Amino acid sequence: MRYSKVGICGINTRDLKVLSEKEKLKLFKVIRCGTEKEKKQAKDHLLMGNLRLALSVTQKFLNRGENAEDLFQIACIGLIKAISNFNIDFNVKFSTYAVPMMIGEVRRYLRDNSSIRVSRSMRELAYKAIHERDKITAKNKREPTVGEIAKELDVSAENLVVALDSIATPISIYEPVINNGEQESLCFIDQIGDNSDDVNWIKEISMRESIKNLSERQKNILALRFFKGKTQIEVANEIGVSQAQISRLEKSTLKKIKKDL
């Protein structure tokens, strides 16, 4: 997204300072041994010096249809928690500890704000399973099987799998799976089987060819409207035209595609 690379939540990301590992270690030592005022200042410096890290986490979730600034703020909450809980005695890089915590915070936000409603009991079972998995992993130094977790929680493996699936973050079928920079990205949709007949297959090829012949502006409007799920008003604001123009362009584009088909 255009603004996420330059300005987000009133912050110009190009001007953000990136702290070195040596600077981070020094600040964490202040947090451990300094006065209350020094601790607060050190935490503020660590927060500002790692905002680019929060931005990189945010960008991983931009294709979910959520507002980028909301996601950035949630990632920052995870960053603040990471700063508060990080222990320099573990001898690991702060980013190694902070990134999973920020990703987890964003995923929880997406899960809790999902339009798909999951029963409370199902969610509780899933969270218990995650906690049990971490406990077994720490004890046995290996990832447990679903059966082992189910046995500890005294539930069936089938119910456990359903519960875990219910809190998983949905992934777009157009999300890239492989992108080595040498060829077009391989998306989830490319790996989904299709049992439809040859007529539908030909229609799909025709659809792709029709879209290829659209202007870049028309392609952009279709992508924003139907792949990213934006409203006409949101698309109009992003492109810089009126909602009425977007409506007309959308109708004419769809009409052209139908005619080609």
C-alpha positions in Angstrom: 0.0 0.0 0.0 1.3 3.4 -1.0 1.2 5.2 2.4 2.5 2.3 4.4 6.0 2.8 2.9 6.2 6.5 3.8 3.8 7.6 6.4 1.7 5.5 8.8 0.0 6.6 12.0 1.5 10.0 11.5 5.1 8.6 11.4 7.4 9.1 8.5 8.9 5.6 8.3 11.8 6.8 6.1 13.1 8.9 9.0 13.0 6.1 11.6 16.3 5.3 13.2 17.3 1.6 13.4 19.2 0.7 16.5 22.2 -1.5 16.4 22.4 -4.6 18.6 25.0 -2.9 20.7 22.6 0.1 21.3 19.7 -2.2 22.1 21.8 -4.1 24.7 22.9 -0.8 26.3 19.2 0.3 26.6 18.1 -3.0 28.0 20.8 -2.7 30.7 19.4 0.7 31.6 15.9 -0.8 31.9 17.3 -3.4 34.3 19.4 -1.1 36.5 18.5 2.5 35.8 16.1 4.9 37.6 12.4 5.0 36.8 13.0 8.0 34.5 15.9 6.4 32.8 13.9 3.2 32.3 11.1 5.0 30.7 13.4 6.9 28.4 15.2 3.7 27.4 11.9 2.0 26.6 10.9 4.9 24.5 14.2 4.8 22.6 13.8 1.0 22.0 10.2 1.5 20.8 11.1 4.2 18.3 14.3 2.3 17.2 12.2 -0.8 16.4 9.2 0.7 14.6 10.6 -0.5 11.3 10.5 -4.0 12.6 6.8 -3.5 13.5 6.2 -2.1 10.0 7.8 -5.2 8.4 5.4 -7.4 10.5 2.4 -5.2 9.5 3.3 -5.6 5.8 3.0 -9.4 6.1 -0.8 -9.0 6.8 -1.7 -6.2 4.4 -3.5 -8.6 2.0 -6.1 -9.5 4.6 -8.3 -6.5 3.9 -7.6 -4.8 7.2 -6.6 -1.2 7.7 -2.8 -0.9 7.6 -2.7 1.7 10.4 -4.8 -0.6 12.7 -2.5 -3.5 12.1 0.6 -1.3 12.7 -0.8 -0.2 16.1 -1.5 -3.8 17.1 2.1 -4.8 16.0 3.4 -1.9 18.2 1.4 -3.3 21.2 3.3 -6.6 20.6 6.6 -4.7 20.4 5.9 -2.9 23.7 5.2 -6.3 25.3 8.4 -7.7 23.9 10.4 -4.7 25.2 8.9 -5.2 28.7 9.5 -9.0 28.8 12.8 -9.4 27.0 15.7 -10.9 29.0 19.2 -10.1 27.8 20.5 -13.2 29.7 19.0 -15.4 27.0 21.7 -14.2 24.6 19.4 -13.9 21.6 18.8 -11.0 19.3 15.9 -8.8 20.4 14.3 -9.1 16.9 14.3 -12.9 17.2 12.2 -12.5 20.3 10.1 -9.5 19.2 8.9 -10.6 15.8 7.0 -13.7 16.9 5.4 -11.7 19.7 4.2 -9.0 17.3 3.0 -11.6 14.7 1.1 -13.3 17.5 -0.5 -10.1 18.6 -1.7 -9.3 15.1 -3.0 -12.8 14.5 -5.0 -12.6 17.8 -6.4 -9.3 16.6 -7.4 -10.7 13.2 -8.9 -13.8 14.9 -10.9 -11.8 17.4 -12.2 -9.4 14.8 -13.0 -12.1 12.2 -16.5 -12.0 10.6 -16.5 -15.8 11.2 -17.9 -16.4 14.7 -16.6 -19.3 16.7 -18.2 -20.6 19.9 -16.5 -19.7 23.1 -16.0 -23.3 24.2 -14.3 -24.1 20.9 -12.0 -21.1 21.2 -11.2 -22.1 24.8 -10.3 -25.6 23.7 -8.0 -24.3 21.0 -6.2 -22.0 23.5 -5.8 -24.8 26.0 -4.4 -27.0 23.2 -1.8 -24.3 22.3 -0.8 -24.0 25.9 -0.6 -27.8 26.3 1.5 -28.0 23.1 4.0 -25.5 24.4 4.2 -27.3 27.8 4.8 -30.7 26.2 7.4 -29.2 23.7 9.3 -27.6 26.7 9.2 -30.9 28.6 10.1 -33.4 25.8 12.1 -31.0 23.5 10.0 -31.9 20.5 6.7 -31.0 18.9 3.8 -33.2 20.3 1.3 -35.0 18.0 -2.4 -34.1 18.0 -3.1 -37.4 19.7 -0.8 -36.6 22.6 -2.3 -33.2 23.1 -5.8 -34.6 22.9 -5.0 -37.3 25.5 -3.7 -34.7 28.0 -6.9 -32.6 27.5 -9.1 -35.7 27.6 -10.8 -34.8 24.2 -11.0 -36.6 20.9 -8.4 -35.8 18.3 -11.2 -34.9 15.8 -12.7 -32.3 18.1 -9.2 -30.9 18.8 -8.4 -30.5 15.1 -11.7 -28.7 14.5 -11.0 -26.3 17.5 -7.6 -25.5 16.2 -8.8 -24.9 12.7 -11.6 -22.6 14.0 -9.1 -20.0 15.3 -6.7 -20.2 12.3 -6.3 -17.0 10.4 -7.9 -17.4 6.9 -5.5 -17.1 4.1 -6.4 -15.6 0.7 -6.3 -18.2 -2.2 -4.4 -15.5 -4.1 -1.6 -15.3 -1.5 1.8 -16.3 -3.0 3.3 -19.6 -1.8 6.4 -19.5 -3.9 8.2 -16.4 -5.3 11.8 -16.9 -6.2 12.0 -13.7 -8.2 12.7 -15.6 -11.4 9.1 -16.5 -12.3 5.5 -15.6 -11.5 4.4 -16.2 -8.0 2.7 -19.6 -7.3 -0.5 -18.9 -5.3 -2.7 -21.2 -3.3 -5.3 -21.1 -6.0 -2.8 -22.6 -8.5 -2.6 -25.7 -6.3 -6.4 -26.2 -5.9 -7.8 -29.0 -8.1 -10.7 -28.3 -10.5 -13.1 -31.1 -11.5 -15.1 -28.8 -13.7 -15.6 -29.6 -17.4 -13.7 -28.3 -20.4 -16.3 -25.5 -21.0 -15.6 -23.9 -17.6 -11.9 -24.3 -18.2 -12.1 -22.5 -21.5 -14.2 -19.8 -19.8 -11.5 -19.3 -17.2 -8.8 -18.9 -19.9 -11.1 -16.4 -21.7 -11.5 -14.5 -18.4 -7.7 -14.3 -17.9 -7.2 -13.1 -21.5 -9.9 -10.5 -21.1 -8.4 -9.1 -17.9 -5.0 -8.9 -19.6 -6.5 -6.6 -22.2 -7.7 -4.1 -19.6 -5.9 -0.9 -18.8 -3.7 -0.7 -15.7 -6.3 1.5 -14.1 -9.1 -1.0 -14.7 -7.0 -3.8 -13.4 -6.2 -1.8 -10.3 -9.9 -1.1 -9.6 -10.8 -4.7 -10.0 -8.0 -5.8 -7.7 -9.0 -3.3 -5.0 -12.7 -4.0 -5.3 -12.8 -7.8 -5.6 -9.4 -9.1 -4.4 -8.9 -6.8 -1.5 -12.6 -6.3 -0.7 -12.5 -2.5 -0.6 -15.7 -0.4 -1.0 -16.1 2.0 -3.9 -15.5 5.0 -1.6 -12.2 3.4 -0.3 -11.1 2.8 -3.9 -12.0 6.3 -4.9 -10.0 7.8 -2.0 -7.0 5.6 -2.8 -7.0 6.4 -6.5 -8.0 10.1 -6.1 -11.2 10.2 -8.0 -14.9 10.4 -7.1 -17.0 7.4 -6.0 -19.3 8.0 -9.0 -16.3 7.7 -11.4 -15.3 4.4 -9.7 -18.8 3.1 -10.1 -18.9 4.0 -13.8 -15.4 2.5 -14.4 -16.3 -0.6 -12.6 -19.6 -1.1 -14.5 -17.9 -0.5 -17.9 -15.0 -2.9 -17.0 -17.3 -5.7 -16.0 -19.4 -5.1 -19.1 -16.3 -5.4 -21.3 -15.3 -8.7 -19.6 -18.8 -10.1 -20.0 -18.8 -9.1 -23.7 -15.4 -10.8 -24.2 -16.8 -14.0 -22.6 
